[in-house]
């Protein structure tokens, strides 16, 4: 499944998607995952702002 996501979204976006999913479920992120968690949190904040703008 992970390989499919990397193929579908590209390496960086795939890493963010996989690490975000693992972070949301409370699973340990991969090695070097601190950057991915920071990017995931930033992405989440960005999505929240966009959803608020839709209202």
C-alpha distance matrix in Angstrom:
0.0 3.8 5.5 5.1 6.4 8.8 9.9 10.5 12.2 13.6 13.8 15.8 14.5 10.9 12.3 14.3 11.7 9.6 13.1 14.6 12.3 13.0 16.6 17.0 16.1 18.4 16.1 17.2 15.8 15.2 18.4 20.1 18.5 21.9 21.7 18.3 19.8 22.9 21.1 19.1 22.5 24.2 21.7 22.2 25.9 25.8 24.1 26.6 29.4 28.3 28.1 31.6 32.9 31.8 34.3
3.8 0.0 3.8 5.4 5.2 6.3 8.6 9.9 10.6 11.3 10.6 12.6 11.8 8.0 8.8 11.3 9.4 7.0 10.2 12.4 10.9 11.3 14.7 15.8 15.4 17.1 14.6 15.0 13.0 12.0 15.0 16.5 15.0 18.5 18.2 15.0 16.8 19.8 18.1 16.6 20.1 21.6 19.5 20.4 24.0 23.9 22.7 25.4 28.0 27.1 27.4 30.7 31.9 31.3 33.8
5.5 3.8 0.0 3.8 5.5 5.1 6.1 8.5 10.0 9.9 9.6 12.5 12.2 8.6 10.1 13.1 11.7 10.0 13.1 15.4 14.3 14.9 18.1 19.4 19.1 20.8 18.2 18.1 15.8 14.2 16.6 17.9 17.1 20.6 19.8 16.9 19.3 22.0 19.9 18.9 22.6 23.7 21.5 22.9 26.4 25.9 24.8 27.8 30.1 28.9 29.5 32.9 33.8 33.1 35.9
5.1 5.4 3.8 0.0 3.8 5.4 5.0 6.0 8.5 9.6 10.6 13.3 12.1 8.8 11.4 13.6 11.5 10.7 14.3 15.7 14.4 15.8 19.0 19.6 19.6 21.8 19.6 20.2 18.0 16.9 19.6 20.6 19.3 22.6 21.5 18.3 20.5 23.0 20.5 19.2 22.9 23.7 21.0 22.3 25.8 25.0 23.5 26.6 28.8 27.3 27.7 31.2 31.9 31.0 33.8
6.4 5.2 5.5 3.8 0.0 3.8 5.4 5.0 5.8 7.6 8.7 10.5 8.7 5.5 8.4 10.1 7.8 7.7 11.3 12.4 11.5 13.4 16.1 16.7 17.2 19.5 17.7 18.2 15.7 15.1 17.9 18.4 16.7 19.7 18.5 15.1 17.2 19.5 16.9 15.5 19.2 20.0 17.2 18.5 22.0 21.2 19.8 22.9 25.2 23.7 24.2 27.7 28.5 27.7 30.6
8.8 6.3 5.1 5.4 3.8 0.0 3.8 5.6 5.4 5.0 5.3 8.0 7.5 4.4 6.9 9.6 8.8 8.6 11.5 13.3 13.3 14.6 17.1 18.4 19.2 20.8 18.7 18.5 15.5 14.1 16.3 16.5 15.5 18.5 16.9 14.0 16.8 18.8 16.2 15.6 19.4 19.9 17.5 19.5 22.7 21.8 21.0 24.3 26.2 24.9 26.0 29.3 29.8 29.5 32.5
9.9 8.6 6.1 5.0 5.4 3.8 0.0 3.8 5.8 5.5 7.3 10.5 9.9 7.6 10.6 13.0 11.9 12.1 15.3 16.8 16.5 18.1 20.7 21.7 22.4 24.3 22.2 22.1 19.2 17.8 19.8 20.0 19.2 22.2 20.4 17.6 20.4 22.3 19.4 18.9 22.7 22.8 20.2 22.2 25.4 24.0 23.0 26.5 28.2 26.5 27.6 31.1 31.3 30.6 33.8
10.5 9.9 8.5 6.0 5.0 5.6 3.8 0.0 3.8 5.9 8.9 11.1 9.2 7.6 11.2 12.6 10.9 12.0 15.3 15.9 15.7 18.0 20.3 20.6 21.7 24.0 22.4 22.8 20.0 19.2 21.6 21.5 20.2 22.8 20.9 17.8 20.3 21.9 18.8 17.9 21.5 21.4 18.4 20.3 23.4 21.8 20.4 23.9 25.6 23.6 24.5 28.1 28.2 27.3 30.5
12.2 10.6 10.0 8.5 5.8 5.4 5.8 3.8 0.0 3.8 6.8 7.9 5.6 5.1 8.8 9.6 8.5 10.5 13.2 13.6 14.2 16.6 18.3 18.9 20.5 22.5 21.2 21.4 18.3 17.6 19.8 19.2 17.7 20.0 17.7 14.8 17.3 18.6 15.2 14.7 18.3 17.9 15.0 17.2 20.2 18.5 17.5 21.1 22.6 20.8 22.1 25.5 25.6 25.1 28.3
13.6 11.3 9.9 9.6 7.6 5.0 5.5 5.9 3.8 0.0 3.8 5.9 5.6 5.5 8.3 10.0 10.2 11.6 13.8 15.0 16.0 17.7 19.4 20.7 22.2 23.7 22.1 21.6 18.2 16.9 18.4 17.6 16.8 19.2 16.7 14.3 17.4 18.5 15.3 15.6 19.2 18.7 16.3 19.0 21.7 20.1 19.8 23.4 24.6 23.1 24.8 28.0 28.0 27.9 31.2
13.8 10.6 9.6 10.6 8.7 5.3 7.3 8.9 6.8 3.8 0.0 3.8 5.7 5.1 6.1 8.7 9.9 10.4 12.0 13.9 15.3 16.3 17.9 19.8 21.2 22.2 20.2 19.2 15.6 13.9 15.0 14.1 13.8 16.3 14.0 11.9 15.4 16.6 13.8 14.5 18.2 18.0 16.2 19.0 21.7 20.5 20.6 24.0 25.4 24.4 26.1 29.1 29.4 29.6 32.8
15.8 12.6 12.5 13.3 10.5 8.0 10.5 11.1 7.9 5.9 3.8 0.0 3.8 5.4 5.1 6.3 8.7 10.0 10.6 12.1 14.3 15.4 16.1 18.1 20.1 20.8 19.3 18.2 14.5 13.3 14.2 12.6 11.9 13.7 11.0 9.1 12.5 13.2 10.3 11.5 15.0 14.4 13.0 16.0 18.4 17.3 17.9 21.2 22.3 21.7 23.6 26.4 26.7 27.3 30.4
14.5 11.8 12.2 12.1 8.7 7.5 9.9 9.2 5.6 5.6 5.7 3.8 0.0 3.8 5.4 5.0 6.2 8.6 9.9 10.3 12.2 14.2 15.0 16.2 18.4 19.7 18.7 18.3 14.8 14.4 16.2 14.8 13.2 14.9 12.4 9.7 12.4 13.2 9.9 10.0 13.6 13.1 10.9 13.6 16.3 15.0 15.0 18.4 19.7 18.8 20.5 23.4 23.8 24.1 27.2
10.9 8.0 8.6 8.8 5.5 4.4 7.6 7.6 5.1 5.5 5.1 5.4 3.8 0.0 3.8 5.4 5.1 6.1 8.4 9.7 10.6 12.2 14.0 15.3 16.7 18.2 16.7 16.4 13.2 12.6 14.8 14.3 12.7 15.2 13.4 10.3 12.9 14.7 12.0 11.4 15.1 15.5 13.2 15.3 18.4 17.6 17.1 20.3 22.2 21.2 22.4 25.6 26.2 26.2 29.1
12.3 8.8 10.1 11.4 8.4 6.9 10.6 11.2 8.8 8.3 6.1 5.1 5.4 3.8 0.0 3.8 5.5 5.2 5.9 8.2 9.8 10.5 11.8 14.0 15.4 16.2 14.4 13.5 10.0 9.2 11.2 10.6 9.0 11.7 10.2 7.1 10.0 12.1 10.0 9.8 13.5 14.3 12.8 14.8 17.9 17.7 17.6 20.5 22.5 22.2 23.4 26.2 27.2 27.6 30.3
14.3 11.3 13.1 13.6 10.1 9.6 13.0 12.6 9.6 10.0 8.7 6.3 5.0 5.4 3.8 0.0 3.8 5.6 5.2 5.8 8.4 9.8 10.1 11.8 14.1 15.0 14.1 13.6 10.3 10.7 12.8 11.6 9.1 10.8 9.1 5.6 7.7 9.5 6.9 6.2 10.0 10.7 9.1 11.1 14.1 14.0 14.0 16.8 18.7 18.6 19.8 22.6 23.7 24.2 26.8
11.7 9.4 11.7 11.5 7.8 8.8 11.9 10.9 8.5 10.2 9.9 8.7 6.2 5.1 5.5 3.8 0.0 3.8 5.6 5.1 6.1 8.6 9.8 10.5 12.4 14.2 13.4 13.9 11.2 12.1 14.9 14.5 11.7 13.7 12.6 8.9 10.1 12.3 9.9 7.8 11.4 12.5 10.1 11.2 14.7 14.6 13.6 16.3 18.8 18.2 18.8 21.9 23.2 23.1 25.6
9.6 7.0 10.0 10.7 7.7 8.6 12.1 12.0 10.5 11.6 10.4 10.0 8.6 6.1 5.2 5.6 3.8 0.0 3.8 5.5 5.2 6.2 8.6 10.0 10.8 12.3 10.7 11.1 8.5 9.2 12.5 12.9 10.3 13.0 12.7 9.1 10.3 13.3 11.8 9.8 13.2 15.0 13.2 13.9 17.4 17.8 16.9 19.3 22.0 21.7 22.0 25.0 26.6 26.5 28.8
13.1 10.2 13.1 14.3 11.3 11.5 15.3 15.3 13.2 13.8 12.0 10.6 9.9 8.4 5.9 5.2 5.6 3.8 0.0 3.8 5.4 5.0 6.0 8.5 9.9 10.3 8.9 8.6 5.6 7.1 10.2 10.3 7.0 9.5 9.7 6.2 6.7 10.1 9.5 7.6 10.7 12.9 12.0 12.6 15.8 16.8 16.5 18.5 21.1 21.5 22.0 24.6 26.3 26.7 28.8
14.6 12.4 15.4 15.7 12.4 13.3 16.8 15.9 13.6 15.0 13.9 12.1 10.3 9.7 8.2 5.8 5.1 5.5 3.8 0.0 3.8 5.4 5.0 6.1 8.6 9.7 9.8 10.5 8.4 10.7 13.6 13.2 9.7 11.0 11.0 7.4 6.6 9.5 8.6 5.5 8.2 10.7 9.4 9.2 12.7 13.9 13.2 14.9 17.8 18.2 18.4 20.9 22.9 23.2 25.2
12.3 10.9 14.3 14.4 11.5 13.3 16.5 15.7 14.2 16.0 15.3 14.3 12.2 10.6 9.8 8.4 6.1 5.2 5.4 3.8 0.0 3.8 5.4 5.2 6.3 8.7 8.5 10.3 9.1 11.5 15.0 15.5 12.0 13.9 14.4 10.8 10.0 13.2 12.4 9.1 11.5 14.2 12.4 11.6 15.3 16.5 15.0 16.6 19.8 19.9 19.5 22.3 24.5 24.3 26.0
13.0 11.3 14.9 15.8 13.4 14.6 18.1 18.0 16.6 17.7 16.3 15.4 14.2 12.2 10.5 9.8 8.6 6.2 5.0 5.4 3.8 0.0 3.8 5.5 5.2 6.2 4.9 6.6 6.1 8.9 12.4 13.5 10.2 12.3 13.7 10.5 9.5 13.2 13.3 10.5 12.6 15.7 14.7 14.0 17.4 19.0 18.0 19.3 22.5 23.0 22.7 25.2 27.5 27.6 29.2
16.6 14.7 18.1 19.0 16.1 17.1 20.7 20.3 18.3 19.4 17.9 16.1 15.0 14.0 11.8 10.1 9.8 8.6 6.0 5.0 5.4 3.8 0.0 3.8 5.4 5.0 5.8 6.9 6.5 10.0 12.9 13.3 9.6 10.5 12.1 9.5 7.2 10.6 11.5 8.6 9.7 13.2 12.9 11.8 14.7 16.9 16.4 17.1 20.3 21.4 21.1 23.2 25.7 26.2 27.6
17.0 15.8 19.4 19.6 16.7 18.4 21.7 20.6 18.9 20.7 19.8 18.1 16.2 15.3 14.0 11.8 10.5 10.0 8.5 6.1 5.2 5.5 3.8 0.0 3.8 5.5 7.6 10.0 10.1 13.6 16.7 17.0 13.2 14.0 15.2 12.3 9.9 12.8 13.2 9.7 10.3 13.7 12.9 10.9 14.0 16.2 14.9 15.3 18.8 19.7 18.9 21.0 23.7 23.9 25.0
16.1 15.4 19.1 19.6 17.2 19.2 22.4 21.7 20.5 22.2 21.2 20.1 18.4 16.7 15.4 14.1 12.4 10.8 9.9 8.6 6.3 5.2 5.4 3.8 0.0 3.8 5.6 9.0 10.2 13.5 16.8 18.0 14.5 15.8 17.5 14.6 12.6 15.8 16.4 13.1 13.9 17.4 16.5 14.6 17.8 20.0 18.5 18.9 22.4 23.2 22.1 24.3 27.1 27.0 28.0
18.4 17.1 20.8 21.8 19.5 20.8 24.3 24.0 22.5 23.7 22.2 20.8 19.7 18.2 16.2 15.0 14.2 12.3 10.3 9.7 8.7 6.2 5.0 5.5 3.8 0.0 3.8 6.6 8.7 12.3 15.1 16.3 13.0 13.9 16.3 14.1 11.6 14.9 16.3 13.4 13.8 17.5 17.5 15.7 18.4 21.0 20.2 20.3 23.7 25.0 24.1 26.0 28.9 29.2 30.1
16.1 14.6 18.2 19.6 17.7 18.7 22.2 22.4 21.2 22.1 20.2 19.3 18.7 16.7 14.4 14.1 13.4 10.7 8.9 9.8 8.5 4.9 5.8 7.6 5.6 3.8 0.0 3.8 6.3 9.4 12.4 14.3 11.4 13.1 15.6 13.3 11.7 15.4 16.5 14.1 15.3 18.8 18.6 17.5 20.5 22.7 21.9 22.6 25.9 26.9 26.4 28.5 31.1 31.4 32.6
17.2 15.0 18.1 20.2 18.2 18.5 22.1 22.8 21.4 21.6 19.2 18.2 18.3 16.4 13.5 13.6 13.9 11.1 8.6 10.5 10.3 6.6 6.9 10.0 9.0 6.6 3.8 0.0 3.8 6.6 9.0 11.0 8.6 10.4 13.3 11.6 10.4 14.0 15.5 13.9 15.2 18.5 18.7 18.3 21.0 23.1 23.0 23.9 26.8 28.0 28.0 30.0 32.4 33.0 34.4
15.8 13.0 15.8 18.0 15.7 15.5 19.2 20.0 18.3 18.2 15.6 14.5 14.8 13.2 10.0 10.3 11.2 8.5 5.6 8.4 9.1 6.1 6.5 10.1 10.2 8.7 6.3 3.8 0.0 3.8 6.7 8.1 5.3 7.9 10.1 8.2 7.9 11.6 12.6 11.4 13.3 16.1 16.3 16.5 19.3 21.0 21.0 22.4 25.1 26.1 26.4 28.6 30.7 31.4 33.2
15.2 12.0 14.2 16.9 15.1 14.1 17.8 19.2 17.6 16.9 13.9 13.3 14.4 12.6 9.2 10.7 12.1 9.2 7.1 10.7 11.5 8.9 10.0 13.6 13.5 12.3 9.4 6.6 3.8 0.0 3.8 6.2 5.1 8.7 10.3 8.8 10.0 13.2 13.8 13.3 15.8 18.0 18.1 18.9 21.7 23.0 23.2 25.0 27.5 28.2 28.9 31.2 33.0 33.7 35.7
18.4 15.0 16.6 19.6 17.9 16.3 19.8 21.6 19.8 18.4 15.0 14.2 16.2 14.8 11.2 12.8 14.9 12.5 10.2 13.6 15.0 12.4 12.9 16.7 16.8 15.1 12.4 9.0 6.7 3.8 0.0 3.8 5.2 8.1 9.8 9.7 11.2 13.7 14.7 15.1 17.3 19.2 19.8 21.0 23.4 24.6 25.4 27.1 29.3 30.2 31.2 33.3 35.0 36.0 38.1
20.1 16.5 17.9 20.6 18.4 16.5 20.0 21.5 19.2 17.6 14.1 12.6 14.8 14.3 10.6 11.6 14.5 12.9 10.3 13.2 15.5 13.5 13.3 17.0 18.0 16.3 14.3 11.0 8.1 6.2 3.8 0.0 3.8 5.6 6.5 7.5 9.4 11.1 12.1 13.3 15.3 16.7 17.7 19.3 21.3 22.3 23.6 25.4 27.2 28.2 29.6 31.5 33.0 34.3 36.5
18.5 15.0 17.1 19.3 16.7 15.5 19.2 20.2 17.7 16.8 13.8 11.9 13.2 12.7 9.0 9.1 11.7 10.3 7.0 9.7 12.0 10.2 9.6 13.2 14.5 13.0 11.4 8.6 5.3 5.1 5.2 3.8 0.0 3.8 5.3 4.9 6.0 8.5 9.6 10.1 12.1 14.0 14.8 16.0 18.2 19.5 20.5 22.1 24.1 25.2 26.3 28.3 30.0 31.1 33.2
21.9 18.5 20.6 22.6 19.7 18.5 22.2 22.8 20.0 19.2 16.3 13.7 14.9 15.2 11.7 10.8 13.7 13.0 9.5 11.0 13.9 12.3 10.5 14.0 15.8 13.9 13.1 10.4 7.9 8.7 8.1 5.6 3.8 0.0 3.8 5.4 5.1 6.3 8.6 9.7 10.6 12.3 14.1 15.2 16.7 18.3 19.8 21.1 22.8 24.4 25.7 27.2 28.9 30.5 32.4
21.7 18.2 19.8 21.5 18.5 16.9 20.4 20.9 17.7 16.7 14.0 11.0 12.4 13.4 10.2 9.1 12.6 12.7 9.7 11.0 14.4 13.7 12.1 15.2 17.5 16.3 15.6 13.3 10.1 10.3 9.8 6.5 5.3 3.8 0.0 3.8 5.4 5.1 6.2 8.5 9.9 10.6 12.1 14.1 15.4 16.4 18.2 19.9 21.2 22.5 24.3 25.9 27.2 28.8 31.0
18.3 15.0 16.9 18.3 15.1 14.0 17.6 17.8 14.8 14.3 11.9 9.1 9.7 10.3 7.1 5.6 8.9 9.1 6.2 7.4 10.8 10.5 9.5 12.3 14.6 14.1 13.3 11.6 8.2 8.8 9.7 7.5 4.9 5.4 3.8 0.0 3.8 5.4 5.0 6.0 8.5 9.7 10.2 12.0 14.1 15.0 16.1 18.1 19.8 20.7 22.1 24.2 25.5 26.8 29.0
19.8 16.8 19.3 20.5 17.2 16.8 20.4 20.3 17.3 17.4 15.4 12.5 12.4 12.9 10.0 7.7 10.1 10.3 6.7 6.6 10.0 9.5 7.2 9.9 12.6 11.6 11.7 10.4 7.9 10.0 11.2 9.4 6.0 5.1 5.4 3.8 0.0 3.8 5.4 4.9 6.1 8.5 9.6 10.3 12.3 14.0 15.0 16.3 18.4 19.8 20.8 22.5 24.4 25.7 27.5
22.9 19.8 22.0 23.0 19.5 18.8 22.3 21.9 18.6 18.5 16.6 13.2 13.2 14.7 12.1 9.5 12.3 13.3 10.1 9.5 13.2 13.2 10.6 12.8 15.8 14.9 15.4 14.0 11.6 13.2 13.7 11.1 8.5 6.3 5.1 5.4 3.8 0.0 3.8 5.4 5.2 6.2 8.5 9.8 10.7 12.3 14.2 15.4 16.7 18.5 20.0 21.3 22.9 24.7 26.5
21.1 18.1 19.9 20.5 16.9 16.2 19.4 18.8 15.2 15.3 13.8 10.3 9.9 12.0 10.0 6.9 9.9 11.8 9.5 8.6 12.4 13.3 11.5 13.2 16.4 16.3 16.5 15.5 12.6 13.8 14.7 12.1 9.6 8.6 6.2 5.0 5.4 3.8 0.0 3.8 5.5 5.0 6.0 8.5 9.9 10.4 12.1 14.1 15.3 16.4 18.2 19.9 21.1 22.7 25.0
19.1 16.6 18.9 19.2 15.5 15.6 18.9 17.9 14.7 15.6 14.5 11.5 10.0 11.4 9.8 6.2 7.8 9.8 7.6 5.5 9.1 10.5 8.6 9.7 13.1 13.4 14.1 13.9 11.4 13.3 15.1 13.3 10.1 9.7 8.5 6.0 4.9 5.4 3.8 0.0 3.8 5.4 5.0 6.1 8.6 9.7 10.4 12.2 14.2 15.2 16.3 18.3 19.9 21.1 23.2
22.5 20.1 22.6 22.9 19.2 19.4 22.7 21.5 18.3 19.2 18.2 15.0 13.6 15.1 13.5 10.0 11.4 13.2 10.7 8.2 11.5 12.6 9.7 10.3 13.9 13.8 15.3 15.2 13.3 15.8 17.3 15.3 12.1 10.6 9.9 8.5 6.1 5.2 5.5 3.8 0.0 3.8 5.4 5.0 6.2 8.6 9.8 10.5 12.4 14.3 15.3 16.6 18.6 20.2 21.8
24.2 21.6 23.7 23.7 20.0 19.9 22.8 21.4 17.9 18.7 18.0 14.4 13.1 15.5 14.3 10.7 12.5 15.0 12.9 10.7 14.2 15.7 13.2 13.7 17.4 17.5 18.8 18.5 16.1 18.0 19.2 16.7 14.0 12.3 10.6 9.7 8.5 6.2 5.0 5.4 3.8 0.0 3.8 5.4 5.2 6.2 8.6 9.9 10.7 12.4 14.3 15.5 16.8 18.7 20.7
21.7 19.5 21.5 21.0 17.2 17.5 20.2 18.4 15.0 16.3 16.2 13.0 10.9 13.2 12.8 9.1 10.1 13.2 12.0 9.4 12.4 14.7 12.9 12.9 16.5 17.5 18.6 18.7 16.3 18.1 19.8 17.7 14.8 14.1 12.1 10.2 9.6 8.5 6.0 5.0 5.4 3.8 0.0 3.8 5.4 5.0 6.1 8.6 9.9 10.5 12.2 14.2 15.3 16.7 19.1
22.2 20.4 22.9 22.3 18.5 19.5 22.2 20.3 17.2 19.0 19.0 16.0 13.6 15.3 14.8 11.1 11.2 13.9 12.6 9.2 11.6 14.0 11.8 10.9 14.6 15.7 17.5 18.3 16.5 18.9 21.0 19.3 16.0 15.2 14.1 12.0 10.3 9.8 8.5 6.1 5.0 5.4 3.8 0.0 3.8 5.4 5.1 6.1 8.7 9.9 10.5 12.3 14.3 15.4 17.2
25.9 24.0 26.4 25.8 22.0 22.7 25.4 23.4 20.2 21.7 21.7 18.4 16.3 18.4 17.9 14.1 14.7 17.4 15.8 12.7 15.3 17.4 14.7 14.0 17.8 18.4 20.5 21.0 19.3 21.7 23.4 21.3 18.2 16.7 15.4 14.1 12.3 10.7 9.9 8.6 6.2 5.2 5.4 3.8 0.0 3.8 5.4 5.0 6.3 8.7 9.9 10.6 12.5 14.5 16.0
25.8 23.9 25.9 25.0 21.2 21.8 24.0 21.8 18.5 20.1 20.5 17.3 15.0 17.6 17.7 14.0 14.6 17.8 16.8 13.9 16.5 19.0 16.9 16.2 20.0 21.0 22.7 23.1 21.0 23.0 24.6 22.3 19.5 18.3 16.4 15.0 14.0 12.3 10.4 9.7 8.6 6.2 5.0 5.4 3.8 0.0 3.8 5.4 5.2 6.3 8.7 10.0 10.8 12.7 15.0
24.1 22.7 24.8 23.5 19.8 21.0 23.0 20.4 17.5 19.8 20.6 17.9 15.0 17.1 17.6 14.0 13.6 16.9 16.5 13.2 15.0 18.0 16.4 14.9 18.5 20.2 21.9 23.0 21.0 23.2 25.4 23.6 20.5 19.8 18.2 16.1 15.0 14.2 12.1 10.4 9.8 8.6 6.1 5.1 5.4 3.8 0.0 3.8 5.4 5.0 6.2 8.6 9.8 10.7 13.0
26.6 25.4 27.8 26.6 22.9 24.3 26.5 23.9 21.1 23.4 24.0 21.2 18.4 20.3 20.5 16.8 16.3 19.3 18.5 14.9 16.6 19.3 17.1 15.3 18.9 20.3 22.6 23.9 22.4 25.0 27.1 25.4 22.1 21.1 19.9 18.1 16.3 15.4 14.1 12.2 10.5 9.9 8.6 6.1 5.0 5.4 3.8 0.0 3.8 5.4 5.1 6.2 8.7 10.0 11.3
29.4 28.0 30.1 28.8 25.2 26.2 28.2 25.6 22.6 24.6 25.4 22.3 19.7 22.2 22.5 18.7 18.8 22.0 21.1 17.8 19.8 22.5 20.3 18.8 22.4 23.7 25.9 26.8 25.1 27.5 29.3 27.2 24.1 22.8 21.2 19.8 18.4 16.7 15.3 14.2 12.4 10.7 9.9 8.7 6.3 5.2 5.4 3.8 0.0 3.8 5.4 5.1 6.3 8.8 10.4
28.3 27.1 28.9 27.3 23.7 24.9 26.5 23.6 20.8 23.1 24.4 21.7 18.8 21.2 22.2 18.6 18.2 21.7 21.5 18.2 19.9 23.0 21.4 19.7 23.2 25.0 26.9 28.0 26.1 28.2 30.2 28.2 25.2 24.4 22.5 20.7 19.8 18.5 16.4 15.2 14.3 12.4 10.5 9.9 8.7 6.3 5.0 5.4 3.8 0.0 3.8 5.4 5.1 6.5 9.2
28.1 27.4 29.5 27.7 24.2 26.0 27.6 24.5 22.1 24.8 26.1 23.6 20.5 22.4 23.4 19.8 18.8 22.0 22.0 18.4 19.5 22.7 21.1 18.9 22.1 24.1 26.4 28.0 26.4 28.9 31.2 29.6 26.3 25.7 24.3 22.1 20.8 20.0 18.2 16.3 15.3 14.3 12.2 10.5 9.9 8.7 6.2 5.1 5.4 3.8 0.0 3.8 5.4 5.1 7.0
31.6 30.7 32.9 31.2 27.7 29.3 31.1 28.1 25.5 28.0 29.1 26.4 23.4 25.6 26.2 22.6 21.9 25.0 24.6 20.9 22.3 25.2 23.2 21.0 24.3 26.0 28.5 30.0 28.6 31.2 33.3 31.5 28.3 27.2 25.9 24.2 22.5 21.3 19.9 18.3 16.6 15.5 14.2 12.3 10.6 10.0 8.6 6.2 5.1 5.4 3.8 0.0 3.8 5.4 5.5
32.9 31.9 33.8 31.9 28.5 29.8 31.3 28.2 25.6 28.0 29.4 26.7 23.8 26.2 27.2 23.7 23.2 26.6 26.3 22.9 24.5 27.5 25.7 23.7 27.1 28.9 31.1 32.4 30.7 33.0 35.0 33.0 30.0 28.9 27.2 25.5 24.4 22.9 21.1 19.9 18.6 16.8 15.3 14.3 12.5 10.8 9.8 8.7 6.3 5.1 5.4 3.8 0.0 3.8 5.4
31.8 31.3 33.1 31.0 27.7 29.5 30.6 27.3 25.1 27.9 29.6 27.3 24.1 26.2 27.6 24.2 23.1 26.5 26.7 23.2 24.3 27.6 26.2 23.9 27.0 29.2 31.4 33.0 31.4 33.7 36.0 34.3 31.1 30.5 28.8 26.8 25.7 24.7 22.7 21.1 20.2 18.7 16.7 15.4 14.5 12.7 10.7 10.0 8.8 6.5 5.1 5.4 3.8 0.0 3.8
34.3 33.8 35.9 33.8 30.6 32.5 33.8 30.5 28.3 31.2 32.8 30.4 27.2 29.1 30.3 26.8 25.6 28.8 28.8 25.2 26.0 29.2 27.6 25.0 28.0 30.1 32.6 34.4 33.2 35.7 38.1 36.5 33.2 32.4 31.0 29.0 27.5 26.5 25.0 23.2 21.8 20.7 19.1 17.2 16.0 15.0 13.0 11.3 10.4 9.2 7.0 5.5 5.4 3.8 0.0
